[in-house]
Amino acid sequence: MSERDVMEYDVVTVGAGPAGLAFAIRLKQLKPEMSVCVIEKASTIGAHILSGAVIEPQPLDELLPDWRKNPPPICVPAGKDEFWILSKTGGFKLPIVPPQMNNHGNFIVSLGAMCAWLAPQAEALGVEIYPGFAAAEVLFDEHDAVAGVRIGDMGVAKDGTHKPGYTQGIDIKAKLTVLGEGARGHLTKQLVSKYHLDLHSDPQSYSIGIKELWQVKPGVCEPGKIVHTMGWPADPKTYGGSFLYHLDKDRIALGYVSGLDYKDPNYQPYEAFQQWKNHPSVKALLEGGTILSAGARAIVTGGYQSLPKLEMPGALLIGDAAGLLNVPKIKGTHQAMRSGMMAAEHVAEFGRSEGWDAQLRGSVVMRELKKVRNFKPGFKKGRVFGLVNSGWETLTMGLSPWTMAVTPDYSATQKLDVAEKPKRDYVERTLPPRDRLAGVYYAATEHDEDQPIHLHVSDTDICITTCASEFGNPCTRFCPAGVYEIVKDESGPRLQINAANCVHCKTCDIKDPYQIINWVTPEGGAGPNYLNL
């Protein structure tokens, strides 16, 4: 094996999301002489970014004060807000929108398009950005401190041999590594474990957000209108809700969020989303329209009590890699950007990771999380308790003398023999796509079929024995892309992993009841190619 090529920087940032790009821009504004590199596993900047997204513009105002003169390609000022509680055939609109859902002054954007818009502004300041570079491993120095990342090799066959176009991955060494990988980042997960960063925090918790962008019939869209719903199709004990954002050019962004702490092993987040689309109030908007793009992504929902330590020797965490999303607002972009900018200010002043954790915990970012820490855990006791608790936490502005515990999502799944069987009051679906595989088409996901499978199952015997009998193989239902399949042939049942379908949502890594699935990064440039999600 030849010696790897090495690139050296003052700072390497993993992930070109809103946190990573805000960090890079702010650091270059403060310290133009520092060399800053951003690497991104997607084929292009924004191709793996999926979010609602309604953003609070204050961090963007601070980072790029003149941004409104040249806004992102999709950027619609927020108009009227509505919040509905749905039944199967109707529902009622709340007379007052919950204050966290008041979006006056905010903007509806495509977060993927916004990141693609931010990237050249970072490059103009001297930031080097490399899409298609997947950070596969962490590099450590002789003192066991993080010293950079290793880019995954390209052109490796499924059996591990080198194909004709094989290219050895380079080592990117840096004095400081900044992890902005988003929810359930592959390297972040390893480093949290290695440095015991979660020793004094609750486990992290997640939801899965499944989203589509539709081109609708002329006259249907009301640009700026924002609608959120709870209720049907989720049963009263399952945390779920939707968003529906009216964009410009007769486009509507819509999605459904399911808490991954659901109990029913037979629950299917993707089916819940498709059912919700066929509710009369939503279906009327979509009939006669077409899907432009679709995808899925894990959302960090543990909040204040699940925040790990944010620094380690040679590295620090920002954005959703740290877990900064505000659950009742369903917003994390402003928190991600704010944390990235604050981290840049810390690095510019001190040049090291030490002290970053204390700085963030003493900031407005942490105060926002503390105020809403009990919203999501309250829904573990059902929708009614969750809504009453939300009202209490809103009235008291989060000053309750208690903090509800967060438990791992996988531990909530009930075994088949004791599982409650909630009524799935579902309807016949008529809107596209017909199934998960048809949905994968709209994610434009691409993986070389002849590359090592990036979904590592440590013991597949469990899948066809214990898991089949205890849980009925929930991976075949919770994955929104049909990656996991139990097939039967002459030798009996076996797990088949359709890795080429993967949209990198990380749900399997989170919800698998045995925690034997480990999502690792595939070859650089592989995965979904989201358009304006």
PyMOL commands that set and color helices and strands:
alter all, ss='L'
color gray80, all
select helices_A, chain A and resi 18-30+58-63+67-69+99-101+111-124+186-194+269-277+280-286+303-306+319-321+333-350+356-361+364-371+375-381+383-395+409-412+436-443+460-464+466-470+475-478+499-501+507-511
alter helices_A, ss='H'
color red, helices_A
select strands_A, chain A and resi 6-14+36-40+54-55+75-77+81-86+91-93+107-109+128-131+135-140+146-151+154-156+162-167+171-179+206-215+226-231+240-246+251-259+290-300+311-312+315-317+455-457+484-489+492-497+517-519
alter strands_A, ss='S'
color yellow, strands_A
deselect
rebuild
show_as cartoon
